[in-house]
């Protein structure tokens, strides 16, 4: 069986092959998700925050004032949580937004005019309808999140407090949810490292080839990932001709006959 015409490889061709191969690798090795663990951390922080000055100020405000007065107070949704070890030493400080559903779950007071923030790392399975502006946007978010690696296409509503600065919450580093989150983060780092290692090695190998003929002879397993226009250049050339013919037929036009 004759082989397709050999094509000289460009860097764009190699980049396309790397992308195609790595997309296949991701399908076989899905990227670890941190969403459920992030929600668990939010529950830990929200529970610890219930006795904080920020939560007490917010609860007192809600007791005495209505929604109209909220525009006149300083508000903050970001929460800094400081992680300490058993010896009382501070390990690190991180920042988190608490979804409104989590605040309600643990009984944490939140202003009625909750903030809406995008790109927080939460996934659809972490959230409920109250975390969106409306039930319609929640249903749309569920639908659009499919096929997007769980990322959220809409901002979510987060707990908001009467606070002039970031609230600070202290938690212990041996809390089960934080230990699990740390393990998940380690798995994700290892996945990222393997992905980048494979990608770089593949790119280095492909850089050694100058034509599709060489690939077919020395790296046959890469052939299914060749861009179509170089995998079968003659076949690709025929496709536009057929498409043009059909378009001419629909439009009722045809080329002028040559004298």
C-alpha angles and dihedrals in degrees: 000000000000119000123234117263113285115249127200110244122237127195089256089057091051092048090052091052093048090051093048094048094046091049087056090047091053091051089055094039107034117205111258113253122228097186101102091045092049089054090050090054089049089054090051093049094043092050092049091047095059091088096041124114090246092056092046092050090049093049091049092049092050089050094056107026139051133227093273092065094054092084089065098057130075112255136194133183101178115093125197113210120195118208118214130187126225090272091059093251117143110242101184145322122238135178127231141172116220115222113234090240091058092049090052092046094057096034097249113161115241133178114258092237093066118187123247118220134177133214100029098141096247119134130217093258089059095058145062138205092274089065091068134064091250143355087255093058090046092055090045090050092052091050096045095043090066109100092013097095087260093295116150119246092196134053116254130224115250134193112271127199141197096256138133093204140017112301112237120216126185122216135170120251092225093062105128094235093052092046089052091048090052091052091048091051090052091052090050093050090051091049092050091048092051092046093052093044092052092044094051094045092050091048091050092051094047090051088067093063124078102181143030088242090063091048093052091050101040106021105030095159089068093058095089088058097053113120108260094242092060098032090064108003095172092052092049090051089057095052099069090049090057092044091050091050092053092046091051089052093051092046094045094235132124135179119272115260115251117242 
